[in-house]
Amino acid sequence: MRPRTEEEARRTVAESQAIDPTYVVPMHCTGDVFIQEAMRVMPQKVVRPYVGTELVFSS
């Protein structure tokens, strides 16, 4: 579900950063504000998927 406001998107990124995920894979429906903010504050964790992207995770 996309954040309803720009402020909500930024708060969501801040909360996500606090969780310290290994990766963040925002899809198009996440919204540009969230994606841009996430890339700004945790660029090493954001994986941008596009049509045809295949993600393979292993432990």
Jmol script that loads the backbone (N, CA, C; Angstrom):
load data "model"
ATOM      1  N   MET A   1       0.847  -1.168   0.000  1.00  0.00           N
ATOM      2  CA  MET A   1       0.000   0.000   0.000  1.00  0.00           C
ATOM      3  C   MET A   1       0.889   1.225   0.000  1.00  0.00           C
ATOM      4  N   ARG A   2       0.671   2.093  -0.892  1.00  0.00           N
ATOM      5  CA  ARG A   2       1.485   3.291  -1.044  1.00  0.00           C
ATOM      6  C   ARG A   2       1.189   4.270   0.093  1.00  0.00           C
ATOM      7  N   PRO A   3       2.239   4.917   0.601  1.00  0.00           N
ATOM      8  CA  PRO A   3       2.007   5.965   1.610  1.00  0.00           C
ATOM      9  C   PRO A   3       1.087   7.035   1.048  1.00  0.00           C
ATOM     10  N   ARG A   4       0.198   7.536   1.878  1.00  0.00           N
ATOM     11  CA  ARG A   4      -0.796   8.490   1.399  1.00  0.00           C
ATOM     12  C   ARG A   4      -0.243   9.892   1.230  1.00  0.00           C
ATOM     13  N   THR A   5       0.780  10.254   1.982  1.00  0.00           N
ATOM     14  CA  THR A   5       1.343  11.600   1.882  1.00  0.00           C
ATOM     15  C   THR A   5       2.866  11.500   1.781  1.00  0.00           C
ATOM     16  N   GLU A   6       3.491  12.590   1.355  1.00  0.00           N
ATOM     17  CA  GLU A   6       4.952  12.611   1.287  1.00  0.00           C
ATOM     18  C   GLU A   6       5.554  12.442   2.675  1.00  0.00           C
ATOM     19  N   GLU A   7       4.968  13.075   3.673  1.00  0.00           N
ATOM     20  CA  GLU A   7       5.476  12.947   5.050  1.00  0.00           C
ATOM     21  C   GLU A   7       5.375  11.499   5.530  1.00  0.00           C
ATOM     22  N   GLU A   8       4.278  10.851   5.220  1.00  0.00           N
ATOM     23  CA  GLU A   8       4.116   9.449   5.607  1.00  0.00           C
ATOM     24  C   GLU A   8       5.170   8.576   4.912  1.00  0.00           C
ATOM     25  N   ALA A   9       5.468   8.871   3.664  1.00  0.00           N
ATOM     26  CA  ALA A   9       6.504   8.117   2.943  1.00  0.00           C
ATOM     27  C   ALA A   9       7.854   8.292   3.626  1.00  0.00           C
ATOM     28  N   ARG A  10       8.174   9.510   4.017  1.00  0.00           N
ATOM     29  CA  ARG A  10       9.457   9.765   4.688  1.00  0.00           C
ATOM     30  C   ARG A  10       9.529   9.088   6.052  1.00  0.00           C
ATOM     31  N   ARG A  11       8.426   9.101   6.794  1.00  0.00           N
ATOM     32  CA  ARG A  11       8.387   8.414   8.097  1.00  0.00           C
ATOM     33  C   ARG A  11       8.548   6.911   7.909  1.00  0.00           C
ATOM     34  N   THR A  12       7.934   6.385   6.868  1.00  0.00           N
ATOM     35  CA  THR A  12       8.041   4.956   6.588  1.00  0.00           C
ATOM     36  C   THR A  12       9.482   4.580   6.283  1.00  0.00           C
ATOM     37  N   VAL A  13      10.186   5.425   5.536  1.00  0.00           N
ATOM     38  CA  VAL A  13      11.605   5.177   5.269  1.00  0.00           C
ATOM     39  C   VAL A  13      12.396   5.218   6.571  1.00  0.00           C
ATOM     40  N   ALA A  14      12.128   6.201   7.414  1.00  0.00           N
ATOM     41  CA  ALA A  14      12.846   6.316   8.689  1.00  0.00           C
ATOM     42  C   ALA A  14      12.621   5.072   9.543  1.00  0.00           C
ATOM     43  N   GLU A  15      11.385   4.600   9.604  1.00  0.00           N
ATOM     44  CA  GLU A  15      11.089   3.387  10.380  1.00  0.00           C
ATOM     45  C   GLU A  15      11.756   2.169   9.752  1.00  0.00           C
ATOM     46  N   SER A  16      11.773   2.118   8.439  1.00  0.00           N
ATOM     47  CA  SER A  16      12.434   1.009   7.751  1.00  0.00           C
ATOM     48  C   SER A  16      13.928   1.024   8.041  1.00  0.00           C
ATOM     49  N   GLN A  17      14.524   2.195   8.040  1.00  0.00           N
ATOM     50  CA  GLN A  17      15.952   2.328   8.333  1.00  0.00           C
ATOM     51  C   GLN A  17      16.244   1.845   9.755  1.00  0.00           C
ATOM     52  N   ALA A  18      15.356   2.124  10.694  1.00  0.00           N
ATOM     53  CA  ALA A  18      15.542   1.701  12.084  1.00  0.00           C
ATOM     54  C   ALA A  18      15.523   0.174  12.205  1.00  0.00           C
ATOM     55  N   ILE A  19      14.741  -0.473  11.370  1.00  0.00           N
ATOM     56  CA  ILE A  19      14.676  -1.941  11.364  1.00  0.00           C
ATOM     57  C   ILE A  19      15.966  -2.530  10.814  1.00  0.00           C
ATOM     58  N   ASP A  20      16.670  -1.770   9.961  1.00  0.00           N
ATOM     59  CA  ASP A  20      17.926  -2.175   9.339  1.00  0.00           C
ATOM     60  C   ASP A  20      17.778  -3.454   8.514  1.00  0.00           C
ATOM     61  N   PRO A  21      16.926  -3.390   7.479  1.00  0.00           N
ATOM     62  CA  PRO A  21      16.749  -4.578   6.648  1.00  0.00           C
ATOM     63  C   PRO A  21      17.982  -4.849   5.801  1.00  0.00           C
ATOM     64  N   THR A  22      18.118  -6.077   5.356  1.00  0.00           N
ATOM     65  CA  THR A  22      19.218  -6.417   4.464  1.00  0.00           C
ATOM     66  C   THR A  22      19.015  -5.738   3.116  1.00  0.00           C
ATOM     67  N   TYR A  23      17.802  -5.805   2.604  1.00  0.00           N
ATOM     68  CA  TYR A  23      17.442  -5.180   1.333  1.00  0.00           C
ATOM     69  C   TYR A  23      16.079  -4.518   1.455  1.00  0.00           C
ATOM     70  N   VAL A  24      15.861  -3.509   0.619  1.00  0.00           N
ATOM     71  CA  VAL A  24      14.550  -2.910   0.429  1.00  0.00           C
ATOM     72  C   VAL A  24      14.285  -2.991  -1.069  1.00  0.00           C
ATOM     73  N   VAL A  25      13.180  -3.624  -1.437  1.00  0.00           N
ATOM     74  CA  VAL A  25      12.853  -3.793  -2.852  1.00  0.00           C
ATOM     75  C   VAL A  25      11.515  -3.106  -3.111  1.00  0.00           C
ATOM     76  N   PRO A  26      11.547  -1.791  -3.323  1.00  0.00           N
ATOM     77  CA  PRO A  26      10.290  -1.072  -3.542  1.00  0.00           C
ATOM     78  C   PRO A  26       9.778  -1.282  -4.965  1.00  0.00           C
ATOM     79  N   MET A  27       8.531  -1.620  -5.078  1.00  0.00           N
ATOM     80  CA  MET A  27       7.917  -1.797  -6.386  1.00  0.00           C
ATOM     81  C   MET A  27       7.314  -0.466  -6.830  1.00  0.00           C
ATOM     82  N   HIS A  28       6.838  -0.403  -8.070  1.00  0.00           N
ATOM     83  CA  HIS A  28       6.340   0.860  -8.604  1.00  0.00           C
ATOM     84  C   HIS A  28       5.198   1.442  -7.772  1.00  0.00           C
ATOM     85  N   CYS A  29       4.391   0.599  -7.178  1.00  0.00           N
ATOM     86  CA  CYS A  29       3.238   1.088  -6.411  1.00  0.00           C
ATOM     87  C   CYS A  29       3.645   1.683  -5.058  1.00  0.00           C
ATOM     88  N   THR A  30       4.914   1.514  -4.681  1.00  0.00           N
ATOM     89  CA  THR A  30       5.393   2.105  -3.426  1.00  0.00           C
ATOM     90  C   THR A  30       5.398   3.621  -3.510  1.00  0.00           C
ATOM     91  N   GLY A  31       5.647   4.137  -4.690  1.00  0.00           N
ATOM     92  CA  GLY A  31       5.625   5.580  -4.893  1.00  0.00           C
ATOM     93  C   GLY A  31       7.011   6.187  -4.970  1.00  0.00           C
ATOM     94  N   ASP A  32       7.126   7.238  -5.773  1.00  0.00           N
ATOM     95  CA  ASP A  32       8.412   7.881  -6.016  1.00  0.00           C
ATOM     96  C   ASP A  32       9.024   8.511  -4.775  1.00  0.00           C
ATOM     97  N   VAL A  33       8.212   9.107  -3.909  1.00  0.00           N
ATOM     98  CA  VAL A  33       8.758   9.771  -2.726  1.00  0.00           C
ATOM     99  C   VAL A  33       9.469   8.757  -1.835  1.00  0.00           C
ATOM    100  N   PHE A  34       8.820   7.634  -1.575  1.00  0.00           N
ATOM    101  CA  PHE A  34       9.444   6.598  -0.751  1.00  0.00           C
ATOM    102  C   PHE A  34      10.729   6.103  -1.406  1.00  0.00           C
ATOM    103  N   ILE A  35      10.671   5.786  -2.693  1.00  0.00           N
ATOM    104  CA  ILE A  35      11.831   5.226  -3.384  1.00  0.00           C
ATOM    105  C   ILE A  35      12.997   6.206  -3.358  1.00  0.00           C
ATOM    106  N   GLN A  36      12.742   7.460  -3.661  1.00  0.00           N
ATOM    107  CA  GLN A  36      13.814   8.461  -3.669  1.00  0.00           C
ATOM    108  C   GLN A  36      14.405   8.659  -2.277  1.00  0.00           C
ATOM    109  N   GLU A  37      13.554   8.702  -1.264  1.00  0.00           N
ATOM    110  CA  GLU A  37      14.040   8.890   0.110  1.00  0.00           C
ATOM    111  C   GLU A  37      14.828   7.668   0.573  1.00  0.00           C
ATOM    112  N   ALA A  38      14.342   6.479   0.262  1.00  0.00           N
ATOM    113  CA  ALA A  38      15.057   5.259   0.635  1.00  0.00           C
ATOM    114  C   ALA A  38      16.419   5.204  -0.046  1.00  0.00           C
ATOM    115  N   MET A  39      16.484   5.596  -1.297  1.00  0.00           N
ATOM    116  CA  MET A  39      17.758   5.602  -2.013  1.00  0.00           C
ATOM    117  C   MET A  39      18.705   6.651  -1.429  1.00  0.00           C
ATOM    118  N   ARG A  40      18.149   7.721  -0.895  1.00  0.00           N
ATOM    119  CA  ARG A  40      18.977   8.769  -0.298  1.00  0.00           C
ATOM    120  C   ARG A  40      19.581   8.317   1.025  1.00  0.00           C
ATOM    121  N   VAL A  41      18.782   7.679   1.893  1.00  0.00           N
ATOM    122  CA  VAL A  41      19.245   7.362   3.245  1.00  0.00           C
ATOM    123  C   VAL A  41      19.869   5.971   3.390  1.00  0.00           C
ATOM    124  N   MET A  42      19.548   5.061   2.496  1.00  0.00           N
ATOM    125  CA  MET A  42      20.152   3.724   2.570  1.00  0.00           C
ATOM    126  C   MET A  42      20.367   3.160   1.169  1.00  0.00           C
ATOM    127  N   PRO A  43      21.185   3.862   0.375  1.00  0.00           N
ATOM    128  CA  PRO A  43      21.377   3.459  -1.028  1.00  0.00           C
ATOM    129  C   PRO A  43      21.950   2.056  -1.203  1.00  0.00           C
ATOM    130  N   GLN A  44      22.732   1.602  -0.269  1.00  0.00           N
ATOM    131  CA  GLN A  44      23.333   0.278  -0.386  1.00  0.00           C
ATOM    132  C   GLN A  44      22.328  -0.843  -0.156  1.00  0.00           C
ATOM    133  N   LYS A  45      21.135  -0.511   0.331  1.00  0.00           N
ATOM    134  CA  LYS A  45      20.128  -1.530   0.634  1.00  0.00           C
ATOM    135  C   LYS A  45      18.993  -1.582  -0.376  1.00  0.00           C
ATOM    136  N   VAL A  46      18.866  -0.542  -1.204  1.00  0.00           N
ATOM    137  CA  VAL A  46      17.738  -0.467  -2.139  1.00  0.00           C
ATOM    138  C   VAL A  46      18.071  -1.211  -3.424  1.00  0.00           C
ATOM    139  N   VAL A  47      17.204  -2.125  -3.783  1.00  0.00           N
ATOM    140  CA  VAL A  47      17.310  -2.855  -5.043  1.00  0.00           C
ATOM    141  C   VAL A  47      16.117  -2.416  -5.885  1.00  0.00           C
ATOM    142  N   ARG A  48      16.397  -1.767  -7.017  1.00  0.00           N
ATOM    143  CA  ARG A  48      15.325  -1.293  -7.896  1.00  0.00           C
ATOM    144  C   ARG A  48      14.955  -2.376  -8.905  1.00  0.00           C
ATOM    145  N   PRO A  49      13.777  -2.972  -8.770  1.00  0.00           N
ATOM    146  CA  PRO A  49      13.360  -3.975  -9.750  1.00  0.00           C
ATOM    147  C   PRO A  49      12.694  -3.306 -10.951  1.00  0.00           C
ATOM    148  N   TYR A  50      12.873  -3.900 -12.076  1.00  0.00           N
ATOM    149  CA  TYR A  50      12.234  -3.450 -13.313  1.00  0.00           C
ATOM    150  C   TYR A  50      11.634  -4.666 -13.987  1.00  0.00           C
ATOM    151  N   VAL A  51      10.900  -4.474 -15.058  1.00  0.00           N
ATOM    152  CA  VAL A  51      10.287  -5.588 -15.771  1.00  0.00           C
ATOM    153  C   VAL A  51      11.374  -6.603 -16.113  1.00  0.00           C
ATOM    154  N   GLY A  52      11.132  -7.829 -15.726  1.00  0.00           N
ATOM    155  CA  GLY A  52      12.080  -8.890 -16.018  1.00  0.00           C
ATOM    156  C   GLY A  52      13.133  -9.118 -14.940  1.00  0.00           C
ATOM    157  N   THR A  53      13.138  -8.271 -13.908  1.00  0.00           N
ATOM    158  CA  THR A  53      14.100  -8.456 -12.822  1.00  0.00           C
ATOM    159  C   THR A  53      13.819  -9.779 -12.123  1.00  0.00           C
ATOM    160  N   GLU A  54      14.847 -10.534 -11.889  1.00  0.00           N
ATOM    161  CA  GLU A  54      14.724 -11.793 -11.157  1.00  0.00           C
ATOM    162  C   GLU A  54      15.603 -11.705  -9.923  1.00  0.00           C
ATOM    163  N   LEU A  55      15.008 -11.880  -8.766  1.00  0.00           N
ATOM    164  CA  LEU A  55      15.735 -11.809  -7.507  1.00  0.00           C
ATOM    165  C   LEU A  55      15.906 -13.211  -6.950  1.00  0.00           C
ATOM    166  N   VAL A  56      17.138 -13.548  -6.604  1.00  0.00           N
ATOM    167  CA  VAL A  56      17.429 -14.866  -6.038  1.00  0.00           C
ATOM    168  C   VAL A  56      18.112 -14.632  -4.692  1.00  0.00           C
ATOM    169  N   PHE A  57      17.503 -15.097  -3.629  1.00  0.00           N
ATOM    170  CA  PHE A  57      18.036 -14.931  -2.279  1.00  0.00           C
ATOM    171  C   PHE A  57      18.490 -16.280  -1.758  1.00  0.00           C
ATOM    172  N   SER A  58      19.576 -16.284  -1.054  1.00  0.00           N
ATOM    173  CA  SER A  58      20.031 -17.512  -0.409  1.00  0.00           C
ATOM    174  C   SER A  58      20.510 -17.189   0.990  1.00  0.00           C
ATOM    175  N   SER A  59      20.571 -18.183   1.830  1.00  0.00           N
ATOM    176  CA  SER A  59      20.988 -17.942   3.207  1.00  0.00           C
ATOM    177  C   SER A  59      22.458 -18.191   3.393  1.00  0.00           C
TER     178      SER A  59
END
end "model"
wireframe off; spacefill off
backbone 0.3
color backbone group
